Amino acid sequence: MSKEIVEAIKALEQEKGISSDKLMDALADALLSAYKKTPGAAKYARVDLDHETGDFLVFELILPAELEEKLLAEAAEAQEEEEREIDPETGELKEPEDPELDPEMIAPYEDQIETRDVTPEDFGRIAAQTAKQVILQRIREAERMMMFEEYQDRVGELITGIIQQSDKRYTLVQLRERVEALLPKSEQVYNERYDHGMRVKAVITDVSDSTKGPAIVVSRRSPELIKSLFELEVPEIADKLVEIVGVAREPGYRSKIAVVSHTDGVDPVGACVGPRGSRVRMVVSELRGEKIDIIPHNDEPARFVAKALSPARVREVIVDDGERQATVIVPDDQLSLAIGRDGQNARLAARLTGWRVDIKSETEFASEDEVEEYEGEEASDGHCLAVLSNGRRCPNAAIGESSYCGLPTHQALARFETNQIVILSPLEEAEVAILADADADQGQVSEIVAKAEDQYEEPAEEQPEPEEPTAEEPEEETVEEVDGEESVAEEAEQA
């Protein structure tokens, strides 16, 4: 029997990956538990099990009376300090049980304790069954602990699993043999179906220990899912050459990500899109058709907000650093695109940038009553010199040695003698980008500048209108005339 026990434990070690020493200790505890249930068992006993041969002996521990009283008093004192449990059936506090001495309490006094071999010749059917149950319980506990230790440090990691069961409350995802994760309803995307046997990717959001094993919760709604999927598809992100610095997501509808490159010569947007859109297409496919906008991150708030409202074209961005609010002016035909369905595009842009975004059309912005007069092209006071379409001066701060802010449309004004933004109206967005590029080809720049100046008309100065006579003046003249006529009549009567 000893040989069979050792072989079984070694087989379990290879199959379950559990240390043989743990299994041997579990077997020793099981044998001690089974011995205590046999008739006439000693009050205090110990099982010595040889881990190599599997031979075991049961020893009775004979404690001196003084030592036993001392240890029982310590056990009773420790029991009183613990909170008493409530009986769920009666709702009353349970009566404390008689204190027992654990082997750990007795071990330091082995030199004062006498032992006697009381190994039974045959444990019997009940004892063997008890030993089996305790061993299985220890094996399950060891497996649960191993699983918990494996997954507790993997929160935020992308995993792949197979759908095992799905209902209205939750979905079970099998990660590997005997390891299942919970995909609750709150972490599911509304328009996705989870059919049995389907392979799905998700992100681990929580791992907790429980009596039934580690509870692993995964999510399909987390923004970390998009980050992990791009890291899987884009080698530049995995190698830390490109970084995703922000994610704004409305699961199932649309997402926006901000990317930045840490290496010269690497385009962060192009790296995420991939050849002919192959990389981003794989991510969209895994997200079941969810649209993704890839935005280049920019430290200049005005430019970052303008890019975040993609795919809409932006004319102007006026930022208020104190309130962290950005007023965005877009062409009239781009207003609905900039706002998006139910405000979705503007909402995602605000989440991505961390700025409050107020979108206005050019017509609405030009018709506002509060129009500040422009003071002319005096030396820059630290603010952008561009004059907007409604006559306002851009309140954004100028960058570097330039007299304009970071917006491409304002940087392009440095190519002209005027700083009126309307001079750029006939130009395409690509042409404005060329003018804003300090290293652009001068031949192209000259052609674009000539094109814009040919169609530009200086705003005419408003002439003051002559004041119309008031309605009271003719009445005064009439009165004077009447008075003159009365005086002539009096002189005629006197004559």
Protein Blocks (a to p, Z undefined) as FASTA:
>chain_A
ZZmmmmmmmmmmmmnopafklmmmmmmmmmmmmmmmpghiafbdcddddfknopacdddd
dddfklmmmmmmmmmmmmmmpccdddfklopacddddddddfklmmmmmmmpccddfbdf
bgbjmlmmmmmmmmmmmmmmmmmmmmmmmmmmmghiacddddfbdcfkbccddfbghiac
dddfklpcfkbccdehiacddddfbdcddfkbpcddddfkbmklmmmmmmmmmmklmnom
accfbdcddehiaccdddddfbehiafklmmnogghlmmmmmmmmnnopacddddddfbl
klmmmmmmpcbdcfbdcddfklopacddddfklmmmmnogghlmmmmmmmmnopacdddd
fklmmmpmbdcddebjaddehiafbdcfkopacfbdcehjbfbdfbfklmmmmmpmbfcf
klmmmpcfklmmmmmpmkbcfklmmmmmmmmmmmpccddddddddddddfklmmmmmmmm
mmmmmmmmmmmmmZZ
